[in-house]
Amino acid sequence: MLYDWFMTIIQAIILGSIQGLSEFIPISSSGHLQIASELFAIPSSFEIETLLNIGTLLAAVIYFRKDILAALNPNNNLFKLLVIGSIPLFVGGVLFDLFLKDVLRAPVITVVMLVSVGWLMVISRPGERNTGSLDIKDSAVIGFSQVLALIPGTSRSGITILSAMKRGLSAEAAARFSFLLSIPAVGGAVVYTALDMFINGELTETSTTVLIAGNIAAFITSLLAIHGMISFLKKYGLQAFGWYRIGLGVILLAVIII
């Protein structure tokens, strides 16, 4: 009994650490959680993976606390931009949960998205605009790109950073807006999923223990990932992550075929 409990906690920490790192590093958190679940025989589900974002949400709120406080000022345009950018994902998320949640978790779809978005990263080039230059059209375009992140293998941070760079933002500005946009996106998904699990009686003592351990790991790794990504993108852009995604996709495709 103690051994099983210990192993469950270890598995939760593994999943939480992967979630925390890959939520902000553009390599696809859902895709890597699927891979880890298969490699380490860790039981997982869309719901558990979503609730592991409690830790990533808290990390983003703490890291960007000054930006969030500034957004609460009625004269600050950021709040409006974040709301506009979040609407497409909220609508798409409900439709995804109702009709596509299980269909799109097929391994081959994950591979296709890893490679295709990876290639877009390889050929991407940042602009020079800062977040202060963002307007409603920019926010809407970036917001609609978030809907693609519902497909495993896409990467929410990756697709939104790409979209923001396409609109002329610098890599650093694109990352900052992407990470800020994660707060309403992740918060909405967490609340929706938690309420659904609570209503259906799926939040058991075991699942709660797993979520606590996993989210502590996700919180710590998320803080590291946010800080590291902003610094990395200033110097190197997205190309390295693109090649990593393509390489991983090719390996996974070979495994699927074999």
PyRosetta script that sets phi, psi and omega in degrees:
from pyrosetta import init, pose_from_sequence

init()
pose = pose_from_sequence("MLYDWFMTIIQAIILGSIQGLSEFIPISSSGHLQIASELFAIPSSFEIETLLNIGTLLAAVIYFRKDILAALNPNNNLFKLLVIGSIPLFVGGVLFDLFLKDVLRAPVITVVMLVSVGWLMVISRPGERNTGSLDIKDSAVIGFSQVLALIPGTSRSGITILSAMKRGLSAEAAARFSFLLSIPAVGGAVVYTALDMFINGELTETSTTVLIAGNIAAFITSLLAIHGMISFLKKYGLQAFGWYRIGLGVILLAVIII")
pose.set_psi(1, -47.8)
pose.set_omega(1, 179.6)
pose.set_phi(2, -63.9)
pose.set_psi(2, -40.5)
pose.set_omega(2, 179.6)
pose.set_phi(3, -62.8)
pose.set_psi(3, -44.6)
pose.set_omega(3, 179.8)
pose.set_phi(4, -61.4)
pose.set_psi(4, -41.3)
pose.set_omega(4, 179.8)
pose.set_phi(5, -64.8)
pose.set_psi(5, -42.6)
pose.set_omega(5, -179.4)
pose.set_phi(6, -63.2)
pose.set_psi(6, -44.4)
pose.set_omega(6, -179.3)
pose.set_phi(7, -66.2)
pose.set_psi(7, -34.9)
pose.set_omega(7, 177.8)
pose.set_phi(8, -64.0)
pose.set_psi(8, -42.3)
pose.set_omega(8, 178.1)
pose.set_phi(9, -64.2)
pose.set_psi(9, -43.8)
pose.set_omega(9, 178.7)
pose.set_phi(10, -60.1)
pose.set_psi(10, -44.2)
pose.set_omega(10, 178.8)
pose.set_phi(11, -62.3)
pose.set_psi(11, -39.5)
pose.set_omega(11, 178.9)
pose.set_phi(12, -64.7)
pose.set_psi(12, -39.4)
pose.set_omega(12, 179.1)
pose.set_phi(13, -66.3)
pose.set_psi(13, -38.8)
pose.set_omega(13, 177.3)
pose.set_phi(14, -61.9)
pose.set_psi(14, -49.7)
pose.set_omega(14, -179.2)
pose.set_phi(15, -64.5)
pose.set_psi(15, -41.4)
pose.set_omega(15, -179.9)
pose.set_phi(16, -64.2)
pose.set_psi(16, -40.4)
pose.set_omega(16, 178.9)
pose.set_phi(17, -64.7)
pose.set_psi(17, -41.9)
pose.set_omega(17, 178.1)
pose.set_phi(18, -64.4)
pose.set_psi(18, -43.4)
pose.set_omega(18, 179.1)
pose.set_phi(19, -61.4)
pose.set_psi(19, -46.4)
pose.set_omega(19, -178.1)
pose.set_phi(20, -61.6)
pose.set_psi(20, -43.4)
pose.set_omega(20, -179.2)
pose.set_phi(21, -71.9)
pose.set_psi(21, -47.5)
pose.set_omega(21, -171.7)
pose.set_phi(22, -83.4)
pose.set_psi(22, -7.9)
pose.set_omega(22, 173.9)
pose.set_phi(23, -69.3)
pose.set_psi(23, -33.2)
pose.set_omega(23, -176.9)
pose.set_phi(24, -110.4)
pose.set_psi(24, -20.4)
pose.set_omega(24, 171.3)
pose.set_phi(25, -88.7)
pose.set_psi(25, 126.9)
pose.set_omega(25, -168.7)
pose.set_phi(26, -76.3)
pose.set_psi(26, 60.8)
pose.set_omega(26, -179.2)
pose.set_phi(27, -119.8)
pose.set_psi(27, 2.2)
pose.set_omega(27, 177.7)
pose.set_phi(28, 84.9)
pose.set_psi(28, 104.4)
pose.set_omega(28, 179.0)
pose.set_phi(29, -68.4)
pose.set_psi(29, -43.3)
pose.set_omega(29, -178.3)
pose.set_phi(30, -64.3)
pose.set_psi(30, -40.9)
pose.set_omega(30, 179.2)
pose.set_phi(31, -63.9)
pose.set_psi(31, -42.9)
pose.set_omega(31, -178.7)
pose.set_phi(32, -73.2)
pose.set_psi(32, -30.1)
pose.set_omega(32, 174.9)
pose.set_phi(33, -68.2)
pose.set_psi(33, -37.5)
pose.set_omega(33, 175.6)
pose.set_phi(34, -62.4)
pose.set_psi(34, -43.8)
pose.set_omega(34, -179.7)
pose.set_phi(35, -63.2)
pose.set_psi(35, -47.3)
pose.set_omega(35, -179.4)
pose.set_phi(36, -62.7)
pose.set_psi(36, -38.7)
pose.set_omega(36, 179.5)
pose.set_phi(37, -61.8)
pose.set_psi(37, -39.0)
pose.set_omega(37, 179.7)
pose.set_phi(38, -75.0)
pose.set_psi(38, -45.2)
pose.set_omega(38, -176.0)
pose.set_phi(39, -64.9)
pose.set_psi(39, -42.9)
pose.set_omega(39, -175.1)
pose.set_phi(40, -102.1)
pose.set_psi(40, 8.3)
pose.set_omega(40, 179.9)
pose.set_phi(41, 52.4)
pose.set_psi(41, 46.2)
pose.set_omega(41, 179.9)
pose.set_phi(42, -97.2)
pose.set_psi(42, 119.7)
pose.set_omega(42, 177.2)
pose.set_phi(43, -62.1)
pose.set_psi(43, 131.6)
pose.set_omega(43, 179.6)
pose.set_phi(44, -148.2)
pose.set_psi(44, 174.2)
pose.set_omega(44, 178.4)
pose.set_phi(45, -159.2)
pose.set_psi(45, 166.2)
pose.set_omega(45, 178.4)
pose.set_phi(46, -59.1)
pose.set_psi(46, -38.7)
pose.set_omega(46, -177.2)
pose.set_phi(47, -66.5)
pose.set_psi(47, -47.0)
pose.set_omega(47, -179.8)
pose.set_phi(48, -63.9)
pose.set_psi(48, -42.4)
pose.set_omega(48, 179.4)
pose.set_phi(49, -61.9)
pose.set_psi(49, -38.3)
pose.set_omega(49, 178.9)
pose.set_phi(50, -66.4)
pose.set_psi(50, -43.1)
pose.set_omega(50, -177.2)
pose.set_phi(51, -73.2)
pose.set_psi(51, -15.1)
pose.set_omega(51, 173.1)
pose.set_phi(52, -69.2)
pose.set_psi(52, -9.1)
pose.set_omega(52, 178.3)
pose.set_phi(53, -80.2)
pose.set_psi(53, -3.8)
pose.set_omega(53, 175.5)
pose.set_phi(54, -59.0)
pose.set_psi(54, -43.2)
pose.set_omega(54, 179.0)
pose.set_phi(55, -66.1)
pose.set_psi(55, -40.9)
pose.set_omega(55, 179.4)
pose.set_phi(56, -67.8)
pose.set_psi(56, -36.2)
pose.set_omega(56, 178.4)
pose.set_phi(57, -63.6)
pose.set_psi(57, -46.4)
pose.set_omega(57, 179.6)
pose.set_phi(58, -62.4)
pose.set_psi(58, -39.7)
pose.set_omega(58, 179.2)
pose.set_phi(59, -63.2)
pose.set_psi(59, -43.4)
pose.set_omega(59, -179.7)
pose.set_phi(60, -65.7)
pose.set_psi(60, -41.0)
pose.set_omega(60, 179.7)
pose.set_phi(61, -62.4)
pose.set_psi(61, -44.1)
pose.set_omega(61, -179.8)
pose.set_phi(62, -67.6)
pose.set_psi(62, -44.2)
pose.set_omega(62, -176.8)
pose.set_phi(63, -66.2)
pose.set_psi(63, -39.0)
pose.set_omega(63, -176.7)
pose.set_phi(64, -104.9)
pose.set_psi(64, 27.8)
pose.set_omega(64, -175.9)
pose.set_phi(65, -57.7)
pose.set_psi(65, -37.7)
pose.set_omega(65, -179.6)
pose.set_phi(66, -67.4)
pose.set_psi(66, -40.3)
pose.set_omega(66, 178.2)
pose.set_phi(67, -65.4)
pose.set_psi(67, -39.3)
pose.set_omega(67, -179.0)
pose.set_phi(68, -66.5)
pose.set_psi(68, -43.7)
pose.set_omega(68, 178.1)
pose.set_phi(69, -62.6)
pose.set_psi(69, -39.6)
pose.set_omega(69, 178.3)
pose.set_phi(70, -65.1)
pose.set_psi(70, -36.4)
pose.set_omega(70, -179.1)
pose.set_phi(71, -66.2)
pose.set_psi(71, -23.7)
pose.set_omega(71, 179.7)
pose.set_phi(72, -74.4)
pose.set_psi(72, -12.7)
pose.set_omega(72, 176.3)
pose.set_phi(73, -71.7)
pose.set_psi(73, 125.6)
pose.set_omega(73, -178.1)
pose.set_phi(74, -56.3)
pose.set_psi(74, -25.6)
pose.set_omega(74, -179.0)
pose.set_phi(75, -86.0)
pose.set_psi(75, -4.1)
pose.set_omega(75, -178.9)
pose.set_phi(76, -90.4)
pose.set_psi(76, 130.9)
pose.set_omega(76, -177.1)
pose.set_phi(77, -78.8)
pose.set_psi(77, -13.9)
pose.set_omega(77, -172.4)
pose.set_phi(78, -62.3)
pose.set_psi(78, -42.4)
pose.set_omega(78, -177.5)
pose.set_phi(79, -58.8)
pose.set_psi(79, -46.4)
pose.set_omega(79, 179.6)
pose.set_phi(80, -61.4)
pose.set_psi(80, -41.7)
pose.set_omega(80, -179.8)
pose.set_phi(81, -64.7)
pose.set_psi(81, -39.0)
pose.set_omega(81, 179.2)
pose.set_phi(82, -68.4)
pose.set_psi(82, -37.7)
pose.set_omega(82, 177.7)
pose.set_phi(83, -63.8)
pose.set_psi(83, -49.2)
pose.set_omega(83, -179.9)
pose.set_phi(84, -61.2)
pose.set_psi(84, -41.7)
pose.set_omega(84, -179.7)
pose.set_phi(85, -69.2)
pose.set_psi(85, -19.8)
pose.set_omega(85, -176.5)
pose.set_phi(86, -91.7)
pose.set_psi(86, -24.0)
pose.set_omega(86, -174.9)
pose.set_phi(87, -57.4)
pose.set_psi(87, -47.7)
pose.set_omega(87, -179.1)
pose.set_phi(88, -57.8)
pose.set_psi(88, -39.0)
pose.set_omega(88, -178.4)
pose.set_phi(89, -69.7)
pose.set_psi(89, -37.9)
pose.set_omega(89, 179.3)
pose.set_phi(90, -62.9)
pose.set_psi(90, -43.5)
pose.set_omega(90, 178.7)
pose.set_phi(91, -67.7)
pose.set_psi(91, -47.8)
pose.set_omega(91, 179.6)
pose.set_phi(92, -63.4)
pose.set_psi(92, -34.6)
pose.set_omega(92, -179.6)
pose.set_phi(93, -64.2)
pose.set_psi(93, -39.4)
pose.set_omega(93, 178.2)
pose.set_phi(94, -65.7)
pose.set_psi(94, -45.2)
pose.set_omega(94, 179.1)
pose.set_phi(95, -64.1)
pose.set_psi(95, -39.9)
pose.set_omega(95, 178.1)
pose.set_phi(96, -60.9)
pose.set_psi(96, -45.3)
pose.set_omega(96, -178.7)
pose.set_phi(97, -64.3)
pose.set_psi(97, -35.3)
pose.set_omega(97, -176.6)
pose.set_phi(98, -79.1)
pose.set_psi(98, -36.5)
pose.set_omega(98, -168.5)
pose.set_phi(99, -123.3)
pose.set_psi(99, -27.5)
pose.set_omega(99, -167.2)
pose.set_phi(100, -122.2)
pose.set_psi(100, -3.2)
pose.set_omega(100, -171.0)
pose.set_phi(101, -54.5)
pose.set_psi(101, -45.6)
pose.set_omega(101, -176.7)
pose.set_phi(102, -85.3)
pose.set_psi(102, -33.6)
pose.set_omega(102, -177.4)
pose.set_phi(103, -62.5)
pose.set_psi(103, -42.1)
pose.set_omega(103, -173.6)
pose.set_phi(104, -84.2)
pose.set_psi(104, 3.1)
pose.set_omega(104, 178.3)
pose.set_phi(105, -91.1)
pose.set_psi(105, 11.3)
pose.set_omega(105, 177.8)
pose.set_phi(106, -65.6)
pose.set_psi(106, 135.5)
pose.set_omega(106, -177.8)
pose.set_phi(107, -54.3)
pose.set_psi(107, -37.5)
pose.set_omega(107, -177.4)
pose.set_phi(108, -65.6)
pose.set_psi(108, -32.7)
pose.set_omega(108, 178.0)
pose.set_phi(109, -68.4)
pose.set_psi(109, -40.9)
pose.set_omega(109, 176.8)
pose.set_phi(110, -58.8)
pose.set_psi(110, -44.1)
pose.set_omega(110, 179.5)
pose.set_phi(111, -62.0)
pose.set_psi(111, -46.6)
pose.set_omega(111, -179.3)
pose.set_phi(112, -58.9)
pose.set_psi(112, -43.5)
pose.set_omega(112, -178.3)
pose.set_phi(113, -72.3)
pose.set_psi(113, -36.6)
pose.set_omega(113, 176.3)
pose.set_phi(114, -57.9)
pose.set_psi(114, -47.6)
pose.set_omega(114, -175.5)
pose.set_phi(115, -73.3)
pose.set_psi(115, -47.0)
pose.set_omega(115, -175.1)
pose.set_phi(116, -65.9)
pose.set_psi(116, -45.9)
pose.set_omega(116, 177.7)
pose.set_phi(117, -69.0)
pose.set_psi(117, -33.7)
pose.set_omega(117, 176.4)
pose.set_phi(118, -59.6)
pose.set_psi(118, -42.7)
pose.set_omega(118, 179.7)
pose.set_phi(119, -65.5)
pose.set_psi(119, -37.9)
pose.set_omega(119, 176.6)
pose.set_phi(120, -62.0)
pose.set_psi(120, -35.1)
pose.set_omega(120, 177.2)
pose.set_phi(121, -68.1)
pose.set_psi(121, -38.7)
pose.set_omega(121, -179.8)
pose.set_phi(122, -61.6)
pose.set_psi(122, -40.0)
pose.set_omega(122, -175.9)
pose.set_phi(123, -93.6)
pose.set_psi(123, 2.0)
pose.set_omega(123, -177.4)
pose.set_phi(124, -73.9)
pose.set_psi(124, 150.7)
pose.set_omega(124, 175.3)
pose.set_phi(125, -139.2)
pose.set_psi(125, 132.5)
pose.set_omega(125, -178.9)
pose.set_phi(126, -74.8)
pose.set_psi(126, 158.9)
pose.set_omega(126, 173.6)
pose.set_phi(127, -97.9)
pose.set_psi(127, -152.0)
pose.set_omega(127, -178.1)
pose.set_phi(128, -128.0)
pose.set_psi(128, -0.1)
pose.set_omega(128, -177.7)
pose.set_phi(129, -71.8)
pose.set_psi(129, 152.2)
pose.set_omega(129, 174.8)
pose.set_phi(130, -105.8)
pose.set_psi(130, 174.6)
pose.set_omega(130, -176.1)
pose.set_phi(131, -65.2)
pose.set_psi(131, -25.7)
pose.set_omega(131, 179.2)
pose.set_phi(132, -65.9)
pose.set_psi(132, -17.9)
pose.set_omega(132, -178.7)
pose.set_phi(133, -91.8)
pose.set_psi(133, -1.8)
pose.set_omega(133, -178.3)
pose.set_phi(134, -64.6)
pose.set_psi(134, 140.5)
pose.set_omega(134, 175.2)
pose.set_phi(135, -124.1)
pose.set_psi(135, -177.2)
pose.set_omega(135, -175.8)
pose.set_phi(136, -61.5)
pose.set_psi(136, -40.5)
pose.set_omega(136, 180.0)
pose.set_phi(137, -63.5)
pose.set_psi(137, -43.4)
pose.set_omega(137, 177.5)
pose.set_phi(138, -56.9)
pose.set_psi(138, -48.9)
pose.set_omega(138, -176.7)
pose.set_phi(139, -63.1)
pose.set_psi(139, -39.6)
pose.set_omega(139, 179.7)
pose.set_phi(140, -65.2)
pose.set_psi(140, -43.7)
pose.set_omega(140, 179.9)
pose.set_phi(141, -63.1)
pose.set_psi(141, -46.9)
pose.set_omega(141, 179.2)
pose.set_phi(142, -63.9)
pose.set_psi(142, -39.0)
pose.set_omega(142, 179.2)
pose.set_phi(143, -62.9)
pose.set_psi(143, -42.7)
pose.set_omega(143, 178.9)
pose.set_phi(144, -65.8)
pose.set_psi(144, -31.9)
pose.set_omega(144, 178.9)
pose.set_phi(145, -65.6)
pose.set_psi(145, -27.6)
pose.set_omega(145, 179.5)
pose.set_phi(146, -61.2)
pose.set_psi(146, -28.9)
pose.set_omega(146, -178.3)
pose.set_phi(147, -59.7)
pose.set_psi(147, -35.1)
pose.set_omega(147, 178.3)
pose.set_phi(148, -62.0)
pose.set_psi(148, -25.2)
pose.set_omega(148, -178.0)
pose.set_phi(149, -68.6)
pose.set_psi(149, -10.8)
pose.set_omega(149, 175.3)
pose.set_phi(150, -70.1)
pose.set_psi(150, -17.3)
pose.set_omega(150, 178.0)
pose.set_phi(151, -87.0)
pose.set_psi(151, 120.1)
pose.set_omega(151, 179.6)
pose.set_phi(152, -53.4)
pose.set_psi(152, 137.5)
pose.set_omega(152, -180.0)
pose.set_phi(153, 99.8)
pose.set_psi(153, -10.7)
pose.set_omega(153, -176.2)
pose.set_phi(154, -79.5)
pose.set_psi(154, -55.4)
pose.set_omega(154, -174.6)
pose.set_phi(155, 88.3)
pose.set_psi(155, 111.4)
pose.set_omega(155, 179.4)
pose.set_phi(156, -62.3)
pose.set_psi(156, -46.8)
pose.set_omega(156, 179.9)
pose.set_phi(157, -65.1)
pose.set_psi(157, -40.3)
pose.set_omega(157, -178.6)
pose.set_phi(158, -62.6)
pose.set_psi(158, -48.3)
pose.set_omega(158, -175.4)
pose.set_phi(159, -70.9)
pose.set_psi(159, -32.7)
pose.set_omega(159, 179.7)
pose.set_phi(160, -77.2)
pose.set_psi(160, -35.7)
pose.set_omega(160, 175.4)
pose.set_phi(161, -65.0)
pose.set_psi(161, -43.1)
pose.set_omega(161, 176.9)
pose.set_phi(162, -58.9)
pose.set_psi(162, -46.8)
pose.set_omega(162, -178.5)
pose.set_phi(163, -63.3)
pose.set_psi(163, -41.5)
pose.set_omega(163, 179.6)
pose.set_phi(164, -67.1)
pose.set_psi(164, -38.9)
pose.set_omega(164, 177.3)
pose.set_phi(165, -66.2)
pose.set_psi(165, -35.8)
pose.set_omega(165, 176.7)
pose.set_phi(166, -63.6)
pose.set_psi(166, -28.3)
pose.set_omega(166, 177.3)
pose.set_phi(167, -83.4)
pose.set_psi(167, 3.1)
pose.set_omega(167, 174.2)
pose.set_phi(168, 99.1)
pose.set_psi(168, 7.1)
pose.set_omega(168, 179.0)
pose.set_phi(169, -77.6)
pose.set_psi(169, 150.4)
pose.set_omega(169, 173.0)
pose.set_phi(170, -67.3)
pose.set_psi(170, 162.0)
pose.set_omega(170, -179.1)
pose.set_phi(171, -59.8)
pose.set_psi(171, -41.3)
pose.set_omega(171, -179.7)
pose.set_phi(172, -66.3)
pose.set_psi(172, -44.7)
pose.set_omega(172, 179.5)
pose.set_phi(173, -64.9)
pose.set_psi(173, -40.0)
pose.set_omega(173, 179.0)
pose.set_phi(174, -62.2)
pose.set_psi(174, -42.2)
pose.set_omega(174, 179.7)
pose.set_phi(175, -65.9)
pose.set_psi(175, -43.2)
pose.set_omega(175, -179.4)
pose.set_phi(176, -61.4)
pose.set_psi(176, -45.7)
pose.set_omega(176, -179.6)
pose.set_phi(177, -68.2)
pose.set_psi(177, -38.3)
pose.set_omega(177, 177.4)
pose.set_phi(178, -60.3)
pose.set_psi(178, -44.9)
pose.set_omega(178, -177.9)
pose.set_phi(179, -69.9)
pose.set_psi(179, -35.8)
pose.set_omega(179, 175.2)
pose.set_phi(180, -65.9)
pose.set_psi(180, -38.3)
pose.set_omega(180, 179.9)
pose.set_phi(181, -67.5)
pose.set_psi(181, -20.7)
pose.set_omega(181, 178.6)
pose.set_phi(182, -69.2)
pose.set_psi(182, -24.2)
pose.set_omega(182, -174.9)
pose.set_phi(183, -65.1)
pose.set_psi(183, -54.8)
pose.set_omega(183, 175.4)
pose.set_phi(184, -66.8)
pose.set_psi(184, -34.5)
pose.set_omega(184, -178.9)
pose.set_phi(185, -64.0)
pose.set_psi(185, -51.6)
pose.set_omega(185, -179.0)
pose.set_phi(186, -69.2)
pose.set_psi(186, -41.7)
pose.set_omega(186, 180.0)
pose.set_phi(187, -59.7)
pose.set_psi(187, -44.4)
pose.set_omega(187, 178.7)
pose.set_phi(188, -63.0)
pose.set_psi(188, -43.9)
pose.set_omega(188, -179.8)
pose.set_phi(189, -64.1)
pose.set_psi(189, -41.3)
pose.set_omega(189, -179.5)
pose.set_phi(190, -63.7)
pose.set_psi(190, -48.9)
pose.set_omega(190, -178.6)
pose.set_phi(191, -62.4)
pose.set_psi(191, -45.9)
pose.set_omega(191, -179.4)
pose.set_phi(192, -60.5)
pose.set_psi(192, -46.3)
pose.set_omega(192, -177.7)
pose.set_phi(193, -69.7)
pose.set_psi(193, -42.0)
pose.set_omega(193, -180.0)
pose.set_phi(194, -62.4)
pose.set_psi(194, -43.0)
pose.set_omega(194, 178.6)
pose.set_phi(195, -64.7)
pose.set_psi(195, -41.1)
pose.set_omega(195, 179.8)
pose.set_phi(196, -63.0)
pose.set_psi(196, -44.3)
pose.set_omega(196, 179.3)
pose.set_phi(197, -67.3)
pose.set_psi(197, -38.1)
pose.set_omega(197, 179.6)
pose.set_phi(198, -65.6)
pose.set_psi(198, -44.9)
pose.set_omega(198, -179.7)
pose.set_phi(199, -62.8)
pose.set_psi(199, -37.2)
pose.set_omega(199, -178.7)
pose.set_phi(200, -88.3)
pose.set_psi(200, 4.2)
pose.set_omega(200, 177.4)
pose.set_phi(201, 68.0)
pose.set_psi(201, 30.8)
pose.set_omega(201, -176.1)
pose.set_phi(202, -95.7)
pose.set_psi(202, -5.9)
pose.set_omega(202, 178.4)
pose.set_phi(203, -88.8)
pose.set_psi(203, 87.1)
pose.set_omega(203, -178.8)
pose.set_phi(204, -89.3)
pose.set_psi(204, 175.2)
pose.set_omega(204, 178.2)
pose.set_phi(205, -62.0)
pose.set_psi(205, -39.5)
pose.set_omega(205, 180.0)
pose.set_phi(206, -66.1)
pose.set_psi(206, -46.9)
pose.set_omega(206, -177.9)
pose.set_phi(207, -65.4)
pose.set_psi(207, -34.4)
pose.set_omega(207, 178.3)
pose.set_phi(208, -66.6)
pose.set_psi(208, -42.0)
pose.set_omega(208, 177.4)
pose.set_phi(209, -61.8)
pose.set_psi(209, -43.1)
pose.set_omega(209, 178.1)
pose.set_phi(210, -60.8)
pose.set_psi(210, -44.0)
pose.set_omega(210, -177.6)
pose.set_phi(211, -66.8)
pose.set_psi(211, -38.2)
pose.set_omega(211, 178.8)
pose.set_phi(212, -64.0)
pose.set_psi(212, -49.5)
pose.set_omega(212, -179.7)
pose.set_phi(213, -63.5)
pose.set_psi(213, -44.3)
pose.set_omega(213, -178.8)
pose.set_phi(214, -64.7)
pose.set_psi(214, -38.4)
pose.set_omega(214, -177.8)
pose.set_phi(215, -75.2)
pose.set_psi(215, -28.3)
pose.set_omega(215, 173.2)
pose.set_phi(216, -63.2)
pose.set_psi(216, -44.6)
pose.set_omega(216, 177.7)
pose.set_phi(217, -64.7)
pose.set_psi(217, -41.2)
pose.set_omega(217, -179.1)
pose.set_phi(218, -64.5)
pose.set_psi(218, -38.1)
pose.set_omega(218, -179.9)
pose.set_phi(219, -62.9)
pose.set_psi(219, -48.2)
pose.set_omega(219, -177.2)
pose.set_phi(220, -64.7)
pose.set_psi(220, -47.2)
pose.set_omega(220, -177.5)
pose.set_phi(221, -70.5)
pose.set_psi(221, -29.4)
pose.set_omega(221, 178.1)
pose.set_phi(222, -65.9)
pose.set_psi(222, -43.5)
pose.set_omega(222, 178.0)
pose.set_phi(223, -58.5)
pose.set_psi(223, -43.5)
pose.set_omega(223, 178.7)
pose.set_phi(224, -64.5)
pose.set_psi(224, -41.8)
pose.set_omega(224, -176.9)
pose.set_phi(225, -67.5)
pose.set_psi(225, -42.7)
pose.set_omega(225, -179.8)
pose.set_phi(226, -60.6)
pose.set_psi(226, -51.6)
pose.set_omega(226, -178.3)
pose.set_phi(227, -62.6)
pose.set_psi(227, -44.2)
pose.set_omega(227, -178.3)
pose.set_phi(228, -65.9)
pose.set_psi(228, -39.6)
pose.set_omega(228, -177.5)
pose.set_phi(229, -66.8)
pose.set_psi(229, -43.9)
pose.set_omega(229, -179.4)
pose.set_phi(230, -61.3)
pose.set_psi(230, -42.6)
pose.set_omega(230, 178.9)
pose.set_phi(231, -66.7)
pose.set_psi(231, -41.8)
pose.set_omega(231, -177.5)
pose.set_phi(232, -66.3)
pose.set_psi(232, -45.2)
pose.set_omega(232, -176.2)
pose.set_phi(233, -65.6)
pose.set_psi(233, -29.8)
pose.set_omega(233, 176.4)
pose.set_phi(234, -55.8)
pose.set_psi(234, -37.8)
pose.set_omega(234, -173.1)
pose.set_phi(235, -97.6)
pose.set_psi(235, -38.3)
pose.set_omega(235, -165.5)
pose.set_phi(236, -120.3)
pose.set_psi(236, -14.5)
pose.set_omega(236, -179.3)
pose.set_phi(237, 73.0)
pose.set_psi(237, -158.1)
pose.set_omega(237, -172.1)
pose.set_phi(238, -100.5)
pose.set_psi(238, -6.5)
pose.set_omega(238, -170.7)
pose.set_phi(239, -56.4)
pose.set_psi(239, -43.5)
pose.set_omega(239, -178.0)
pose.set_phi(240, -60.4)
pose.set_psi(240, -40.1)
pose.set_omega(240, 179.0)
pose.set_phi(241, -68.8)
pose.set_psi(241, -34.4)
pose.set_omega(241, 177.6)
pose.set_phi(242, -63.1)
pose.set_psi(242, -46.5)
pose.set_omega(242, 178.5)
pose.set_phi(243, -64.7)
pose.set_psi(243, -36.9)
pose.set_omega(243, 177.3)
pose.set_phi(244, -61.6)
pose.set_psi(244, -44.9)
pose.set_omega(244, -178.9)
pose.set_phi(245, -63.6)
pose.set_psi(245, -42.1)
pose.set_omega(245, -179.9)
pose.set_phi(246, -64.4)
pose.set_psi(246, -45.6)
pose.set_omega(246, 178.5)
pose.set_phi(247, -60.3)
pose.set_psi(247, -44.1)
pose.set_omega(247, 179.2)
pose.set_phi(248, -64.7)
pose.set_psi(248, -40.1)
pose.set_omega(248, 179.6)
pose.set_phi(249, -62.7)
pose.set_psi(249, -41.4)
pose.set_omega(249, 179.2)
pose.set_phi(250, -64.0)
pose.set_psi(250, -42.9)
pose.set_omega(250, 178.7)
pose.set_phi(251, -62.4)
pose.set_psi(251, -44.6)
pose.set_omega(251, -179.3)
pose.set_phi(252, -65.5)
pose.set_psi(252, -38.7)
pose.set_omega(252, 178.0)
pose.set_phi(253, -62.7)
pose.set_psi(253, -40.8)
pose.set_omega(253, 178.3)
pose.set_phi(254, -63.4)
pose.set_psi(254, -39.7)
pose.set_omega(254, 178.4)
pose.set_phi(255, -64.6)
pose.set_psi(255, -41.4)
pose.set_omega(255, 179.9)
pose.set_phi(256, -64.1)
pose.set_psi(256, -42.9)
pose.set_omega(256, -178.6)
pose.set_phi(257, -67.7)
pose.set_psi(257, -42.5)
pose.set_omega(257, -179.7)
pose.set_phi(258, -68.0)
pose.dump_pdb("model.pdb")
